[in-house]
Amino acid sequence: MHEPVRQALTRIHGHRVAYRVAGDPALPVLVLIHGITSSSATWDPVIPALAEHAHVIAPDLYGHGASDVPHADYSLGGFATQVRDLMDTLGHERATIVGHSLGGGVAMQFAYQYSEHCERLVLVDSGGFGREVSGALRAGTMPGVELVLPLIANRHVRNAGIAASRVLARMPVRPRPRPSTLEVARGYSTLAESPSRTAFVHTLRSVVEPGGQRVTAVDRLYIAEGRPTLIVWGARDTVIPVSHAQRAHEAIPGAQVEIFEQSEHFPHMDEPARFARVLLHFMASTEPLALDRATIRERMAERVRQLEAAEAAGEVPVEEPAGGETEAAGRPDAGPSEGSGEGPAQG
């Protein structure tokens, strides 16, 4: 029998934060972070199975779901701090951190800013590994989009979209639309509310620009060597291409990769049974490793020594300029400082 899922509400710095919770608190903690325009509800297909072996917490990020839409920091660093504050509020010191899409960028930023609180890292169709991202998200960063969204994402459009998605889900046709397709439509419908639109634009522009994803995770993932990492990707993803899974694998030493052949952008919704099985096996077969600050300082110092030695030998590779079309093009002009929010990107 699956564990019941409870929807809860708490306050952090005066702001309401909604979250889903399930499983025995004595079990290992598993935090699930959703993507842009989504909410913790996207994890509903997998939470009951996961909660049989873990204490599952799935927050609604600010500006999403039932959480408040405060005048706040909608960067990756800001969201990572929200997750850390929620863990503190609930009394949890460490957790396996799972992030989907934008949530993958938040998860990587969390692992960077709060490394001692992250035991394992799981990235699901995550941003941060290249410029490529869907045209719809790139368009959402264009100047003046704030004026256009109220016209194309009003209540009438939202209600029509919701009705259409329900009809499609019930039609006796094959193949039926995948849950990923319906979730994208549902997420778009949330922009009918003015505060949600504002949060969407602020969040999107922090990680995407008209040319594609604007920041990268690649240059600092060497720090995480030894921490168990799992990369999950939908082979049919049209938001962030599956080729980024290979880039992520190359950037993260020792990471495991699982490609879900029948999934689009939401593998945990398209193939929930397999997703839960893969994630639980990953947790059961790996030892948690939370990196302390002393270890990180030493790894950073070692990287400097390596680069200086390579430079002295004339072997330092030339980096591609920001905004180019190569794999390295997602690199910003300056990397993130701790808590800056300019860390791994989301599509």
C-alpha positions as CSV (number, residue, x, y, z in Angstrom):
1,M,0.0,0.0,0.0
2,H,1.4,3.4,-1.0
3,E,2.1,6.1,1.5
4,P,-0.5,8.9,1.6
5,V,0.7,12.3,0.3
6,R,-0.1,15.3,2.4
7,Q,-0.3,18.9,1.2
8,A,1.1,21.3,3.8
9,L,1.8,25.0,4.3
10,T,4.5,26.8,6.3
11,R,5.9,30.3,6.5
12,I,9.4,31.3,5.7
13,H,10.5,34.9,6.4
14,G,6.8,35.8,6.4
15,H,6.0,34.2,3.0
16,R,3.7,31.2,2.6
17,V,5.5,28.1,1.2
18,A,3.4,25.2,0.1
19,Y,4.8,21.7,-0.2
20,R,3.9,18.0,-0.5
21,V,5.2,15.6,2.1
22,A,5.0,11.8,2.4
23,G,6.9,8.9,4.0
24,D,8.3,8.2,7.5
25,P,10.5,11.2,8.7
26,A,13.0,8.6,10.0
27,L,13.8,7.5,6.4
28,P,16.4,9.2,4.2
29,V,15.1,12.6,3.0
30,L,14.4,13.2,-0.7
31,V,13.6,16.7,-2.0
32,L,11.9,17.1,-5.4
33,I,12.2,20.4,-7.1
34,H,9.8,21.2,-10.1
35,G,10.4,23.3,-13.2
36,I,9.2,26.6,-14.5
37,T,5.4,27.1,-14.7
38,S,5.0,23.8,-12.8
39,S,4.4,23.0,-9.2
40,S,5.0,20.1,-6.8
41,A,1.9,18.5,-8.4
42,T,4.1,17.2,-11.2
43,W,5.7,14.8,-8.8
44,D,2.3,13.2,-7.8
45,P,2.8,10.2,-10.1
46,V,5.9,9.1,-8.3
47,I,5.7,10.4,-4.7
48,P,3.6,7.5,-3.3
49,A,6.1,4.9,-4.5
50,L,9.2,7.0,-3.5
51,A,7.6,7.5,0.0
52,E,7.8,3.8,0.7
53,H,11.5,4.1,1.1
54,A,12.2,7.8,1.7
55,H,10.8,10.9,3.4
56,V,9.7,12.9,0.4
57,I,9.4,16.7,0.4
58,A,8.3,18.5,-2.8
59,P,8.0,22.3,-2.4
60,D,6.2,24.8,-4.6
61,L,8.9,27.4,-5.5
62,Y,8.0,31.0,-5.0
63,G,5.7,32.2,-7.8
64,H,4.5,28.7,-8.5
65,G,1.7,26.5,-7.2
66,A,0.2,27.5,-3.9
67,S,3.3,29.3,-2.6
68,D,3.3,33.1,-2.3
69,V,4.5,35.4,-5.2
70,P,6.6,37.8,-3.1
71,H,8.8,40.7,-4.4
72,A,11.8,38.4,-4.0
73,D,14.8,36.9,-5.7
74,Y,13.7,34.6,-8.6
75,S,17.2,33.5,-9.5
76,L,18.5,30.0,-9.1
77,G,20.3,31.1,-6.0
78,G,17.2,32.6,-4.5
79,F,15.3,29.3,-5.1
80,A,18.1,27.3,-3.7
81,T,18.0,29.4,-0.6
82,Q,14.2,28.8,-0.4
83,V,14.8,25.0,-0.5
84,R,17.5,25.2,2.2
85,D,15.3,27.4,4.4
86,L,12.4,24.9,4.0
87,M,14.7,22.0,5.0
88,D,15.8,24.0,8.1
89,T,12.2,24.8,9.0
90,L,11.2,21.2,8.8
91,G,14.3,20.1,10.7
92,H,16.2,18.3,8.0
93,E,20.0,18.6,7.8
94,R,20.8,16.7,4.6
95,A,18.9,15.3,1.6
96,T,19.1,13.7,-1.8
97,I,18.2,16.7,-4.1
98,V,16.2,16.0,-7.3
99,G,15.6,18.8,-9.8
100,H,13.6,18.8,-13.0
101,S,14.3,21.4,-15.8
102,L,14.5,24.7,-14.0
103,G,14.6,22.6,-10.8
104,G,17.7,20.9,-12.1
105,G,19.5,24.3,-12.2
106,V,18.2,25.0,-8.7
107,A,19.4,21.6,-7.5
108,M,22.9,22.2,-8.9
109,Q,23.0,25.7,-7.4
110,F,21.9,24.2,-4.0
111,A,24.6,21.6,-4.3
112,Y,27.1,24.4,-5.0
113,Q,25.9,26.9,-2.3
114,Y,24.9,24.4,0.4
115,S,27.2,21.4,-0.5
116,E,27.2,20.1,3.1
117,H,23.4,19.7,2.9
118,C,23.4,17.7,-0.4
119,E,24.0,13.9,-0.1
120,R,23.2,13.0,-3.7
121,L,22.2,14.9,-6.8
122,V,19.6,13.9,-9.4
123,L,19.1,15.9,-12.6
124,V,16.0,15.3,-14.7
125,D,16.0,17.0,-18.2
126,S,17.9,19.7,-16.5
127,G,19.1,23.1,-17.8
128,G,22.7,24.2,-17.6
129,F,24.5,22.1,-20.2
130,G,24.2,24.1,-23.5
131,R,22.5,27.0,-25.2
132,E,19.7,24.9,-26.9
133,V,16.3,25.3,-25.5
134,S,12.8,25.5,-26.9
135,G,11.8,28.5,-29.0
136,A,8.8,29.2,-26.8
137,L,11.1,29.8,-23.8
138,R,13.4,31.9,-25.8
139,A,10.5,34.0,-27.0
140,G,9.4,34.5,-23.3
141,T,12.5,36.6,-22.7
142,M,12.0,39.0,-25.6
143,P,11.5,42.7,-24.7
144,G,7.9,43.6,-24.3
145,V,6.7,40.1,-23.5
146,E,5.1,41.5,-20.4
147,L,2.7,43.3,-22.6
148,V,1.9,40.3,-24.9
149,L,1.4,37.6,-22.3
150,P,-1.8,39.2,-20.9
151,L,-3.3,38.9,-24.4
152,I,-2.3,35.3,-25.1
153,A,-2.5,33.9,-21.6
154,N,-5.8,35.4,-20.3
155,R,-8.5,33.5,-18.4
156,H,-10.5,32.7,-21.6
157,V,-7.4,31.2,-23.2
158,R,-6.6,29.3,-20.0
159,N,-10.0,27.9,-19.6
160,A,-10.1,26.8,-23.3
161,G,-6.7,25.2,-22.9
162,I,-7.7,23.3,-19.8
163,A,-10.9,22.1,-21.5
164,A,-9.0,21.0,-24.6
165,S,-6.4,19.1,-22.6
166,R,-9.2,17.3,-20.7
167,V,-10.8,16.3,-24.0
168,L,-7.6,15.1,-25.5
169,A,-6.8,13.0,-22.4
170,R,-10.2,11.2,-22.7
171,M,-10.3,10.7,-26.5
172,P,-10.2,7.1,-27.5
173,V,-7.4,7.7,-30.0
174,R,-3.9,6.2,-30.1
175,P,-1.4,7.4,-29.3
176,R,-2.9,9.7,-26.6
177,P,-1.0,12.8,-25.7
178,R,1.7,12.1,-23.2
179,P,1.4,13.6,-19.7
180,S,4.4,15.8,-20.7
181,T,2.3,17.4,-23.4
182,L,-0.6,18.0,-21.1
183,E,1.6,19.4,-18.4
184,V,3.2,21.9,-20.8
185,A,-0.3,23.1,-21.7
186,R,-1.4,23.2,-18.0
187,G,1.7,25.2,-17.1
188,Y,1.0,27.7,-19.9
189,S,-2.5,28.2,-18.5
190,T,-1.1,29.3,-15.1
191,L,0.2,32.5,-16.8
192,A,-3.4,33.8,-16.9
193,E,-2.8,35.1,-13.4
194,S,-0.9,38.4,-13.3
195,P,1.4,37.6,-10.3
196,S,2.3,34.2,-11.9
197,R,3.2,36.0,-15.2
198,T,5.5,38.4,-13.3
199,A,7.2,35.6,-11.5
200,F,7.5,33.6,-14.8
201,V,9.2,36.5,-16.6
202,H,11.6,37.2,-13.7
203,T,12.5,33.5,-13.4
204,L,12.9,32.9,-17.1
205,R,15.1,35.9,-17.8
206,S,17.5,34.9,-15.0
207,V,18.4,31.7,-16.9
208,V,17.4,32.2,-20.6
209,E,17.9,34.9,-23.2
210,P,16.6,35.2,-26.8
211,G,19.6,33.2,-28.0
212,G,19.1,30.3,-25.6
213,Q,20.2,29.4,-22.1
214,R,22.4,32.1,-20.7
215,V,24.4,30.4,-17.9
216,T,26.1,27.1,-17.5
217,A,26.9,24.5,-14.8
218,V,29.9,23.0,-16.5
219,D,32.7,25.1,-15.2
220,R,32.3,24.1,-11.5
221,L,30.9,20.6,-11.6
222,Y,34.4,19.2,-11.0
223,I,33.9,20.2,-7.4
224,A,31.2,17.6,-6.9
225,E,33.4,14.6,-7.8
226,G,32.5,11.7,-5.6
227,R,29.0,12.8,-4.8
228,P,26.6,10.3,-6.2
229,T,24.8,11.8,-9.2
230,L,22.1,10.5,-11.5
231,I,21.1,12.0,-14.8
232,V,17.6,11.2,-16.2
233,W,16.4,12.4,-19.6
234,G,13.5,11.9,-21.9
235,A,14.7,10.8,-25.3
236,R,11.8,12.7,-26.9
237,D,12.3,16.0,-25.0
238,T,11.6,19.0,-27.3
239,V,12.3,21.6,-24.6
240,I,15.9,20.7,-23.8
241,P,17.4,18.1,-26.2
242,V,18.5,14.7,-25.0
243,S,22.0,15.5,-26.3
244,H,22.5,17.5,-23.2
245,A,22.4,14.3,-21.1
246,Q,25.7,13.3,-22.7
247,R,27.2,16.8,-22.0
248,A,26.1,16.4,-18.4
249,H,27.6,13.0,-18.2
250,E,30.9,14.3,-19.5
251,A,30.9,17.3,-17.0
252,I,30.1,15.2,-13.9
253,P,32.7,12.6,-13.0
254,G,31.2,9.2,-12.2
255,A,27.6,10.2,-12.9
256,Q,25.0,7.6,-13.9
257,V,22.8,8.2,-16.9
258,E,19.3,6.8,-17.7
259,I,17.6,7.7,-20.9
260,F,13.8,7.2,-20.9
261,E,13.0,6.3,-24.5
262,Q,9.2,6.8,-24.3
263,S,9.4,10.2,-22.4
264,E,9.3,13.8,-23.4
265,H,10.3,16.6,-21.0
266,F,8.7,15.0,-17.9
267,P,10.0,11.5,-17.5
268,H,8.5,11.2,-14.0
269,M,5.1,11.8,-15.5
270,D,5.5,9.9,-18.7
271,E,7.1,6.8,-17.2
272,P,6.4,7.1,-13.4
273,A,6.9,3.5,-12.4
274,R,10.3,3.3,-14.1
275,F,11.3,6.7,-12.7
276,A,10.5,5.7,-9.2
277,R,12.3,2.3,-9.6
278,V,15.4,3.9,-11.1
279,L,15.6,6.6,-8.4
280,L,15.1,4.2,-5.5
281,H,17.7,1.9,-6.9
282,F,20.2,4.8,-7.2
283,M,19.6,5.8,-3.6
284,A,19.9,2.2,-2.3
285,S,23.1,1.4,-4.3
286,T,25.1,4.6,-3.5
287,E,26.6,6.0,-0.3
288,P,25.6,9.6,0.6
289,L,28.4,12.1,0.4
290,A,27.9,15.7,1.6
291,L,31.0,17.8,0.7
292,D,32.4,20.1,3.4
293,R,33.8,23.5,2.7
294,A,37.4,22.5,3.4
295,T,37.1,19.8,0.7
296,I,35.7,22.3,-1.8
297,R,38.4,24.9,-1.0
298,E,41.1,22.3,-1.7
299,R,39.5,21.2,-5.0
300,M,39.2,24.8,-6.1
301,A,42.9,25.4,-5.2
302,E,43.9,22.2,-7.1
303,R,42.0,23.4,-10.2
304,V,43.9,26.7,-10.1
305,R,47.2,24.8,-9.8
306,Q,46.2,22.6,-12.8
307,L,45.3,25.6,-14.9
308,E,48.5,27.5,-14.0
309,A,50.6,24.5,-14.9
310,A,48.7,24.1,-18.2
311,E,49.1,27.8,-19.0
312,A,52.8,27.6,-18.3
313,A,53.0,24.7,-20.7
314,G,51.0,26.6,-23.3
315,E,48.1,24.0,-23.1
316,V,45.2,26.2,-21.8
317,P,42.3,25.8,-24.2
318,V,40.7,28.9,-25.6
319,E,37.2,29.4,-24.4
320,E,34.4,30.2,-26.8
321,P,32.8,33.6,-26.3
322,A,29.5,33.9,-24.5
323,G,26.6,33.8,-26.9
324,G,28.2,31.5,-29.4
325,E,26.7,28.3,-30.9
326,T,29.1,25.7,-29.5
327,E,28.8,23.6,-26.4
328,A,30.7,26.1,-24.4
329,A,28.6,29.0,-25.5
330,G,26.3,28.9,-22.5
331,R,29.1,30.2,-20.3
332,P,28.4,33.7,-18.9
333,D,31.0,36.4,-18.8
334,A,31.4,35.8,-15.1
335,G,30.7,32.7,-13.0
336,P,28.4,32.8,-10.0
337,S,29.5,33.8,-6.6
338,E,28.0,31.9,-3.7
339,G,24.4,33.0,-3.3
340,S,24.4,35.2,-6.4
341,G,21.9,33.1,-8.3
342,E,24.0,33.1,-11.4
343,G,24.6,29.4,-11.4
344,P,23.4,26.5,-13.5
345,A,20.7,27.4,-16.0
346,Q,17.3,26.0,-16.8
347,G,15.5,25.7,-20.1
